[in-house]
Amino acid sequence: MARRNEKYSKEMKEQIAAFILETGKSATKTAKEMGIDVNTVCRWVRDLKIIIMTV
């Protein structure tokens, strides 16, 4: 369950970041289309890249 101050579930964050990495679509464009702050989406992508590199 998400903490009270978290708007987005872990699954949603991972799905959006994975979509961006798999399709090559711009994080900026994706964020704007979804109504999510660009910096937030970029952070999700960066975090997923770190996870992928450490596996």
Residue pairs with C-beta under 8 A, 6 or more apart in sequence:
2 8
2 9
2 10
8 36
13 44
13 47
14 44
14 48
16 30
16 34
16 36
16 41
16 44
17 41
17 44
17 45
17 47
17 48
18 48
19 25
19 30
20 26
20 27
20 30
20 41
20 45
21 45
21 48
21 49
21 52
27 38
27 41
27 42
27 45
28 38
28 41
28 42
30 41
31 37
31 38
31 40
31 41
31 42
32 38
34 41
